[in-house]
């Protein structure tokens, strides 16, 4: 079915038709067309399919062939979670159940597969002494049964709150986890507040005992606050549940849940609203998510609760390892939805020490087949999309790099900073860092010895920019033409001057020799100009530009290099601004092959290895997120509209090959400071130089090529 929908969507896009236009052309209602084109329907009636095919000029044969092909869409570790605060009537269980069913079904239509609802939402949290009434307690249990019945056909796991008495008559404030008509487990609240207007200890018992069972609707259901739920269909989906106050205390159950293996925690809450409490609440959930290294979904009661003493705002929050994914603002819609990446959190959890896993946990198994919802990751994971955040990121990065270099200058007592400038983006950024570091030391920019070393492939534009740049920042400029030295060297080794690897690398190594010898002569420190993207691809000459005395920008990916240069340009003089902008927007080239007759560069790096924005994306997803190559491919197809799946696959395979084969260069790189969450320095990435990438490439070779529509 997904393949058929993909063909229809491609045809719709090619014809540039809206859903309304397609509905008019096919004679179907817009609602029906929307359900079909969104892939919501499990099957499409033949007559409706024929109408759509005719309206889109799609042949029935192609649809038949598509129906016979297996779908390429698969579960990639992401689950769409919703926190829902439905409209309630205090103490009206029948009405509340209707609203819960309605809300969950609406969420299911949006692709939600896990729904978290507020604390005691079957009855309402603010029932007060009505909790002593048997009528309300009985109605709550009956409401839970009705929820199971009404949602038995919905593929959504639901966590819902209610008051539940045990066989001895003790009343607990619990969260019940439901799926496909069954109660999987019941989690009683552990920490009951007794300081607010609701005085929970007046109505409920706290539960801190061993896990046991409770009889519900003819079944023995696991009961306790040390339960971890495991989805056997997708084992990376494991979660625990806690109720409101339990997260506010130092020994919150979520800490135990995650230590026992859960990578998500769902909190059913009824947090009343006061001035400034929302910001405190948000910080707390972000911190708890980061501290436990989990997905944390927090759902709170809404304004329909009783206002006798206070109000509730339906402030719902979903975080992933400390990052805010979704939030419903207080007193707004009361609905927060996000695609949470269990795969990423699972990879993060692998870094944690689990030797102190707690005892006494019960693992509740269920099997929920998940569809493979996927959010679209930013195509520039190293470069924030928000302008203010980008400016802050660039400024902070420049400060970190400058302070790192400052310390090294002080430690070795360097009189000069020696740097090779080519007029390219990397050496330009390294030069800007040098000037900043010297400024921190109250030393002049003239202590930077900027050396430009033109040779066979040096273009006019880059050479002119290198000279103008050094002059604009006030560095000491020196030109050393290495053409004669490289020519003599090639003659000495009997090279025929063909433009091969030896021809290129001889220039790079000669430049490094010049820099090192000049540094020796002036008590200087050679500052490296290689970036992290080049290190990932091994796009450097071993013992050439790969080597320096301090790698100033080794932790900066290529996409961020450009952003940082443009940031520097904003606060520079007119001439420096012009040069920085021109350098930032120039094509990337090592300039090692001869120029054309007009002095223009003929060697463009991205024509050989592919776009750096793709490689930076792969670097982030493989190293930081720890995703499998197949998942990186599928995510990239969603993130990049301008590249075809074939281009993405080709670049990804090349990245994997080079990332593994070029590790030997990274294993012996100079010192550098860590800038972000991805670092390829020899102390950060502990990867053997002889590791084989066969498993990664085999996985890529085995996956079916996808289309844009199938990724969406």
C-alpha positions, 0 to 999 in steps of 0.5 A: 500500500505504501508503494501505491501511495508513493506513486500517487504522491509523486504524480501529484507533485509532478502535476503540482496539484493540491489535494482540493484540485485532486479531489475535484479531478477525481470526483472524490471528497477532499477528506477521502483524498487526504486519507488516501494520499497520507497513507492513513488507509490500510486499503483503497477500494478499486474504484477510488484508486482508478479515479485517482489514477485517471486524474493523475495519469498513472497507469493501472499497470504501474499501480499493480506492480507497486502493490506486488513490491514490498514497501521500503519503509521500515521502523527506524526507531522513532515513535510518535508520542502525544501528551494529551490534556482532554476537556474534563468534567470533575467527577463525571467518569462517563463524560471523561472517558468519552473525551479520552477516547475521542482524544486518543482516536484523533491522535491515532489519526495523526500517527500517534502510537503512544498517548500519555494523559494526566493524573487521575483524568478518568475522574478529574484530579480535583475531586476532593472528598468525593474520592471517599465515595464508593460511587466515584471509585466504582465509576472510575474502574468501570471507566477504565474497562470502557476505555479498554473496550473502546480503544481495543481496535486502536494501535495506540498504547495509552497511559491514563490516570485514575483512583484504584482501590485494592482488595483490602480497600486501600485507595491508590492514585495510579497510572494504568497502561493500556494496549489493545483492550488490555491493562498491561500494568498499574503503577501506584504513586509513591510520593504523595504531597501533603502541603498543597490544597489537595492533601493527597495523603487524605485520600490515597495510600503511598505505595513503596512495596514489592511489585505484586498483582491486582485483579482487573477484569478477570486478569492478574495485572502487574502492580507496583512502581518498579515496572518496566514495559518492553515492546517485544516487536521493537525491543529498543522501546522500553519505558517506565511510568511515574506519577506527578510528584514522583519526579519532584523528589530526589529519589524519583522512580524514573532514576530506578526505571532507567537504571533497570533499562528503560529508555523512556519515562512517562509522567502523568501529572496534575501540576497546578499553575502559579506565577513562574512555575511553568519555567521551573517545570520545564527546566525540571523535565529537561534536566530529568531527561538529560540526567537519566538519558531518556525520552521524558513525556510529561502530561498535566491536567488542564483548565477544566479541573475545579477552580475552587482553590487553584487552576491547571494549565495543561502544560505538556512537555516532551524531551529527549536526552535533555532536548525539548522536542515539544511543548504545549504552552500553559492555557493553550491547546493542551496537546504536545506531539513529537517523534521521539528517537528511541534508537538515539536514546538507546545508543546514548544509554550504551555509554552509561554504566549499568552495573548498579541496576536496581533489584526487584523490577518486573518487566512487562512484555507486550507487542506493538508493531510500530509504523516507522514514523520519522521526524525530519532532522535539520540538514545542518545539524552543526549550524543552528537555523535560528539566527540568534542561536547561530550568532551565539554558537559562532561567537562561543565557538570562536571564544573556545578556540581562541582560549585554547590557542591562547593557553598553548601559546603561553605554555610553549612561549611562542614568539610568533604564530606561523600559519599558511594562508591560501585564501580558502575558508579553513586557513581564513578561520584559523587566522581569525582564531589566531588574531583573537588568541593574541588579543586575549594576550594583549599582543598585536596581530603582527605576531601572526606570520601569515605565509602564502605559498603559491604553486601550480594550482593557486588561483588568482582569486584565492591568492588575492584574497589571502593577501588582502586578508592578511593586510586587513587583520594586520598580520605580518605577510610573507610570500614564498613561491614554492613552484621552483622547490616542488619542481626540483623535488619532482625532478629529484624523484624522477616524477614525470609531472603528471597530475597524480597524487604525488604531484599534489602531495608534494606541494602540500608537504613542501608547504608544511616544511616551509611553515615548520622551518620558518617557525623554528627560525622565529620561535614560532608555533605552526597553527594547523588549518584542517577542519573536522569534515576533512578529518572525517574524510581523510581529505588531507596530505599525511605529514602535509596539511595533516600536520602542525604544532596545534590544530586550531580548528580541527573540531569545526565542521565545514558547514560551521566554518562558513557560518563562522566566517560570515559571523566574523564579517558582520563585525568587521571593517568594510574591507575585511568584511568584503574579503571574508564574505568572498572567501566564505562563498568561494568553492572549496578547493585544495588548489593542487592541480594546474589552473586554466589559462585565466588563472582560475581553479580547476580542482573542486573538492565537492566534485570529487567527494560530494557536497560537504553538507551531506558529509557533515550530516552523515558525520553527525548522524553516524558519530553523534547519534550512533545511527545505522547506515540505513537509518542515516540514509533514510533520514537524509532522504527526508532532510535533503530535498535537493539531492536524489536518493541515488546521490545520497546513497553514493555519498554515504557509501563514500563517506563510510569507506573514507571514514574507516580507511583514513582513521590512521591520519586521525590517530596521530593528529596534533592537539586540538580543543573539543568544540561540540558533541562530535569530536574526531581528535585522538583523545575523543574518538577511540577507533582502531586504524585497521577497522573494517567497514564491510558490515556498514557497506553491506547494510547499505547494499542490502536496503532497497532504494527509496523515493522521497515519498516513501521517506515521508 
